[in-house]
Amino acid sequence: MNVKTKINESEPLYKQRMLAPLISIDLIENAFKHADLQSSDAFISIIFEFRDDHFYLTVSNKISSKKPIEKEKSGIGVTTLENRLRIIYKNHFKLEKFIEGDVYIAHLKINLFEHKAQMLTAR
């Protein structure tokens, strides 16, 4: 597993607690759920970035050739995340999920500047 942070701490919004608690947990959990960490070529990569008044999260993993364990109520994590993002950040976020070869990639971008501006005008 590889975790990188690219954080510009001089950004004005960096210290302003604009991220919802645990907003990244569903994407990270899915990477562990769908990766075969016993395989020699398995990997999970997590990159947190904060720059230009935006929060970026990129989570990628090699897709396991094994079928994931099916649960009775599975598959709602990402849908719940998308609903949470819409409620909290309105249209100031973008969540992309795609596959390149045998690698699953989830990329979340949140425009914190626009989110804060909306919060200030809503008062």
C-alpha positions as CSV (number, residue, x, y, z in Angstrom):
1,M,0.0,0.0,0.0
2,N,1.2,3.4,-0.9
3,V,-0.1,6.6,0.7
4,K,1.1,10.0,-0.5
5,T,0.1,13.5,0.6
6,K,0.6,16.6,-1.5
7,I,-0.6,19.4,0.7
8,N,0.1,23.1,0.3
9,E,-0.2,24.2,3.9
10,S,0.0,27.9,2.9
11,E,-3.4,27.6,1.1
12,P,-5.9,30.0,2.9
13,L,-8.5,27.2,3.2
14,Y,-6.2,24.5,4.5
15,K,-6.8,25.1,8.2
16,Q,-10.5,25.9,7.8
17,R,-12.1,22.4,8.4
18,M,-14.0,22.3,5.2
19,L,-13.9,18.6,4.6
20,A,-16.7,16.4,6.0
21,P,-15.5,13.8,8.5
22,L,-14.6,10.4,6.9
23,I,-15.5,11.6,3.4
24,S,-12.7,9.5,2.0
25,I,-13.5,6.2,3.9
26,D,-15.8,4.6,1.3
27,L,-13.3,4.9,-1.6
28,I,-10.4,3.6,0.6
29,E,-12.6,0.8,1.9
30,N,-13.5,-0.3,-1.6
31,A,-9.9,-0.5,-2.6
32,F,-9.2,-3.0,0.2
33,K,-12.4,-4.9,-0.6
34,H,-11.6,-5.4,-4.3
35,A,-7.8,-5.9,-4.2
36,D,-6.3,-9.3,-3.7
37,L,-3.5,-8.3,-1.3
38,Q,-2.2,-11.9,-1.2
39,S,-1.2,-11.5,-4.9
40,S,2.4,-10.6,-5.6
41,D,1.4,-7.8,-8.0
42,A,-1.4,-6.3,-5.9
43,F,-1.3,-2.7,-4.8
44,I,-3.4,0.0,-3.4
45,S,-2.4,3.7,-3.9
46,I,-4.0,6.6,-2.0
47,I,-3.1,10.1,-2.8
48,F,-4.4,13.1,-0.8
49,E,-3.9,16.5,-2.4
50,F,-4.8,20.0,-1.3
51,R,-3.9,22.8,-3.7
52,D,-5.5,25.7,-5.5
53,D,-8.5,25.7,-3.0
54,H,-9.4,22.1,-4.0
55,F,-9.2,18.8,-2.2
56,Y,-8.3,15.8,-4.4
57,L,-8.4,12.2,-3.5
58,T,-7.2,9.5,-5.9
59,V,-7.6,5.9,-4.8
60,S,-6.4,3.1,-7.1
61,N,-6.0,-0.6,-6.8
62,K,-5.2,-3.6,-8.9
63,I,-8.5,-5.5,-9.4
64,S,-8.5,-8.9,-7.8
65,S,-9.1,-11.9,-10.2
66,K,-11.1,-13.4,-7.3
67,K,-14.8,-12.7,-7.1
68,P,-15.5,-10.5,-4.1
69,I,-17.7,-11.8,-1.3
70,E,-21.3,-10.9,-1.9
71,K,-23.2,-9.5,1.0
72,E,-27.0,-9.2,1.1
73,K,-26.9,-5.4,1.2
74,S,-23.6,-4.7,-0.6
75,G,-22.9,-2.0,-3.2
76,I,-24.4,0.9,-1.5
77,G,-21.2,2.5,-0.2
78,V,-20.4,4.6,-3.2
79,T,-24.0,5.5,-3.8
80,T,-24.2,6.7,-0.2
81,L,-21.0,8.6,-0.7
82,E,-22.4,10.3,-3.8
83,N,-25.5,11.3,-1.9
84,R,-23.5,12.7,1.0
85,L,-21.3,14.7,-1.4
86,R,-24.4,16.1,-3.1
87,I,-25.9,17.1,0.3
88,I,-22.8,18.7,1.6
89,Y,-21.0,20.1,-1.4
90,K,-23.9,20.6,-3.8
91,N,-22.4,20.8,-7.3
92,H,-18.9,21.7,-6.1
93,F,-17.5,18.3,-6.4
94,K,-16.7,15.7,-9.1
95,L,-16.4,11.9,-8.5
96,E,-15.1,9.8,-11.3
97,K,-14.7,6.0,-11.2
98,F,-13.1,4.1,-14.0
99,I,-11.0,1.1,-15.0
100,E,-7.7,1.2,-16.9
101,G,-6.6,-2.3,-17.8
102,D,-6.8,-4.2,-14.5
103,V,-6.6,-1.1,-12.3
104,Y,-9.7,0.5,-10.7
105,I,-9.4,4.3,-10.1
106,A,-11.6,6.6,-8.1
107,H,-10.9,10.3,-8.2
108,L,-12.7,12.8,-6.0
109,K,-12.3,16.6,-6.5
110,I,-14.0,19.1,-4.2
111,N,-13.9,22.8,-4.9
112,L,-13.6,24.1,-1.3
113,F,-13.5,27.8,-2.3
114,E,-16.9,27.5,-4.1
115,H,-18.3,25.5,-1.2
116,K,-17.2,28.1,1.3
117,A,-18.6,30.9,-0.9
118,Q,-22.0,29.1,-1.0
119,M,-22.0,28.6,2.7
120,L,-21.3,32.3,3.3
121,T,-24.1,33.4,1.0
122,A,-26.6,31.0,2.5
123,R,-26.6,32.7,5.8
